Amino acid sequence: MGKKHKDGKKNKSKKKDQTEYTLADLSPALTQAARSMRTVLSRNLLESGLYAGQDGVILSLSETDGMTAGGLAQRLGVKAPTMTRTIGRMEAQGFVERKPDAEDARLTKVYLTELGRGSVQSIETAASRCDGMATQAFSDKEIRNLVRLLKAIDSNLQAEAAHFEEPDEN
């Protein structure tokens, strides 16, 4: 048991961070947290035979099976050549297969195999364990606020990124 202060309240074992942070601390903190999250998630996924980034492909295909490599790349925010290499590796591992499109033979679509569909639960379990580690000692309200704020940051940055992708009207 913790010691009591003069006011009769117990000391908590975990002290709140009293550091005064500024806007300049946001990018480094967010980048480091994302790296740490990705590292832990990647370690959790290794037991299912998946590597970093492959979980996103499987989860995207589990929602919409039969996407093109370009569609997957766009959805996951990576360049097309990166996605093509990832798909090739996943095909060799047996998680996905490529098939010509039934309506347009010029297109090749990517589909989950039985192994790929079977790995969805492993991915969800690994992500859940990682989420739990990342938010230990957070209240439900703090988690809701964190997710809301992160989604707002992403939305702001996505809107800015869209300005760079729009062609000039000259």
N, C-alpha and C positions, 0 to 999 in steps of 0.2 A: 504494500500500500504506500501511496505517496504521502509526503509530509503535508501538514496543513499550514496554510498561511495564517496570519493574525485574524483575517476575516472568517476563518473557519473552512475555507474552500481548499480542496486538495490540489496539489501541483499535478498537472498533466504530464505524462511521460514524454509526449511529443510536443515540443515547443513550436509555436507558429513562427514562420519566417518574418522577422520584423524589418527586413531590409527595405529601403525605399527604392523601388524600381521606377524607371522612366521609360518613355517610348523607345529610347535607344536600346533598351534591353530586350525588346520584343523579338526582333529577328533572330539574334543568337539563341535566345531561350527556346523559341518555337522550332528553329532548325535542329537544335540539339535534342529536344524532346522527340521530334519526328524521327531522327536517326536512332535514338535509343529504342523507340517503339518498334521501328522496322527491324532492328537487330534482334530484339527479344522475339518478335513474331517469326522472323526467319529461323531462329533456333528452334522454336516450337513446331515449325512446319517441317523441319528436316526429317523427323521420324516418319512422316508420311511420304517422303521422297520428293518433296517440292522445294524449290529454290525461291529466293526473293523475286517478287513480281509475278510468279506463276499463279499465286492465289487469286490475284485480281482477274486474270484471264479465265480461270475456272469459275469464279463467282459471276463474272459477266456472262459467260456462256450458259451458266445454270439459269440465268434470268432470260437470256435470249440466245438460244442455241442456233448455230448456223450463221454466224457473222463473218464478214470478210476481215482479213488482217488489217486493212485500213480502218474499218469500223471499230475494231478492237483497240487499235492504236489511238484513235481519236477519243474513244470513251475513257481510256486509261491515261491519257495525257502523255503518251510517248511517241517517238518518231517511228514511222513505218518500218524502216530497216531493223530497228530494235525489236519490234513486234514480230517481224518475219523470223528473226533468229530465235526468239523465245518460242514461237509456235513450232519451229523445226525441232528444238530441243524437247519440247513437251510431246511432240509426235513420236520422237524416238523413245521417250520414256513410257509411251502408251496412254497418256492422259487425254490427248486430242487426236482427231484425224481430219484430213483435208479432203473435201469432195467437190467436184464441179457443181455449180449451181444448176438446178433442174431447168430453170427458165432462160438463163444466159450462160452458155458454156464458157464464155470468156472469163467469168468470175469463178473464183475458188472460195468456198466457205469452210469455216472451221467448226467442228462439232465435237462435243464431249464424247469420250468412249465410256464404257461401263466403269473403268478404273477412274476416269475423270469425275463422273457423277458420284462415285463412291467416296471421293476425296472431299466433297463439299462439307460433310459433317466434321471431318478432321480439321478443315480450315476454320470452320465456325468455332470449334472447340479451342483451337490454338489462339484465335483472335479473342475469344472470351477470357481465356487465361491471361493473355497479355493486357487486356483492358482492366482486369481485376488487379493485376500488379501495378499498373500505371495509376490507378485511382484509389489505392488502398488508403484508408482513413479519410476519404472524401465523403461528404454527405450526398444524398440523392439530389438535393438542391444544387450543391456545388457541381455535380456531374452534369445536370441539366444546363446550368449556366455556362459551364466550360464548352459543352457541345454547341450550344447556341452561339457563343462567341466565336468558336472556331469556324462554324458554318458561315457566320457573317464575314469573317476575315476572308474565307475562301471566295465568297460571293463578290466581295469588293475586288479581290485580285483577279478573279475570272472576268469581271466586267472590264478591268483595265487591260487584261490580255487580249480581249476581243477587239479593243481599239487598235492594237498593233496588227491584228490579222485582217482588218477591213482594208480593201483596196482603196487607193485614192480615187476621187471622182474627177480627176483632171482629164 
